[in-house]
């Protein structure tokens, strides 16, 4: 029998802490503030990620979409979604994904507008090493 490692999943409090942290580090405007709108929307997102079959990046894509669309905070929902997906990958695979901030934002906008699938987001996360900070990102459009 295969010995499988149990995956780490964020709790709503972890996502809340991530929102505060990204606002402390990456404050985009003076109007940005750490304020919770509805933290209870995160529980179904985390449950969906746990139930999703697939690899770590597939589950991270579900988290990224769910947190982004749940809009649980008054500011930095896209940044929080990307950071939490990245944290999920790091805690489960041991590495961080490096993407230019404008590409992170563009992908999060596409997610919010339902212009990309979870598989496309998972591929974007999975093949980040081929699309790193320098060079052409294949998701530019």
C-alpha positions in Angstrom: 0.0 0.0 0.0 1.3 3.4 -0.9 2.2 5.7 2.0 0.6 9.0 1.1 1.4 12.3 2.8 -1.5 14.1 4.3 -2.0 17.5 2.7 -2.1 20.7 4.6 -5.1 22.9 3.9 -5.6 26.5 5.1 -8.2 27.3 7.6 -10.3 30.5 7.2 -8.1 32.1 9.9 -5.0 31.4 7.8 -6.6 33.1 4.8 -7.6 36.0 7.1 -3.9 36.3 8.2 -2.8 36.1 4.6 -5.0 39.0 3.8 -3.5 41.1 6.5 0.0 40.1 5.5 -0.4 40.9 1.8 -1.9 44.3 2.7 1.1 45.0 5.0 3.5 44.0 2.2 1.8 44.9 -1.0 -0.5 47.8 -0.3 -1.7 49.1 -3.7 -3.5 52.2 -2.6 -4.2 54.3 0.5 -7.8 53.0 0.4 -6.6 49.4 0.9 -7.6 48.2 4.4 -7.8 44.9 6.2 -11.5 44.4 6.8 -13.5 41.2 6.7 -16.8 41.1 4.8 -17.8 37.5 5.2 -15.3 34.9 6.4 -17.9 32.1 6.4 -17.7 32.0 2.6 -14.2 30.5 2.9 -15.4 27.2 4.5 -17.1 25.9 1.3 -14.0 26.9 -0.7 -11.7 24.9 1.5 -14.1 21.9 1.5 -14.2 22.0 -2.3 -10.4 22.0 -2.5 -10.3 19.0 -0.1 -12.8 17.1 -2.2 -11.2 17.9 -5.6 -9.3 15.0 -7.1 -6.0 15.8 -8.6 -2.5 17.1 -7.7 -1.5 19.9 -5.4 -1.7 22.5 -8.2 -5.2 21.5 -9.1 -6.3 21.9 -5.5 -4.4 25.2 -5.4 -6.3 26.4 -8.5 -9.6 25.6 -6.7 -8.5 27.5 -3.7 -7.3 30.5 -5.8 -10.6 30.6 -7.7 -12.8 30.2 -4.6 -11.0 32.7 -2.4 -10.9 35.2 -5.3 -14.7 34.8 -6.0 -15.8 34.6 -2.4 -14.7 38.2 -2.0 -14.5 37.8 1.8 -12.4 41.0 2.3 -12.9 44.6 1.5 -9.4 44.8 -0.1 -6.7 42.5 -1.7 -8.9 39.5 -2.5 -6.9 38.7 -5.6 -3.6 39.1 -3.8 -4.8 37.0 -0.9 -6.1 34.2 -3.3 -2.8 34.0 -5.1 -0.7 34.1 -1.9 -2.9 31.4 -0.3 -2.6 29.1 -3.4 1.1 29.7 -3.4 1.3 28.9 0.4 -0.7 25.7 -0.2 1.8 24.6 -2.9 4.8 25.6 -0.7 3.5 23.7 2.4 2.7 20.6 0.3 5.5 20.6 -2.3 8.2 22.7 -0.7 8.7 25.5 -3.1 7.3 29.0 -3.9 6.1 30.1 -7.3 7.6 33.3 -8.7 5.4 35.2 -11.1 5.5 38.9 -12.0 2.9 40.7 -10.0 1.1 42.0 -13.1 0.8 38.4 -14.4 -0.7 37.3 -11.0 -3.2 40.1 -11.2 -4.1 39.3 -14.8 -4.7 35.7 -14.0 -6.8 36.6 -10.9 -8.9 39.0 -13.1 -9.4 36.2 -15.6 -10.5 33.9 -12.8 -12.9 36.4 -11.4 -14.5 36.9 -14.8 -14.6 33.1 -15.5 -12.4 33.4 -18.5 -10.1 30.5 -17.5 -10.8 27.0 -16.2 -9.3 25.5 -13.0 -7.2 23.3 -15.3 -5.7 26.3 -17.0 -5.0 27.9 -13.6 -3.4 24.6 -12.4 -1.2 24.5 -15.5 -0.2 28.1 -14.9 0.8 27.3 -11.4 2.4 23.9 -12.2 4.6 25.2 -15.0 5.6 28.4 -13.3 9.3 27.3 -13.5 9.0 27.6 -17.3 7.3 31.0 -17.0 9.3 32.6 -14.2 9.8 36.2 -13.5 12.0 36.8 -16.6 10.8 35.9 -20.1 7.5 35.6 -21.9 4.6 34.2 -19.8 2.4 32.0 -22.1 -0.7 33.3 -20.3 -0.2 36.8 -21.6 -3.0 37.9 -23.9 
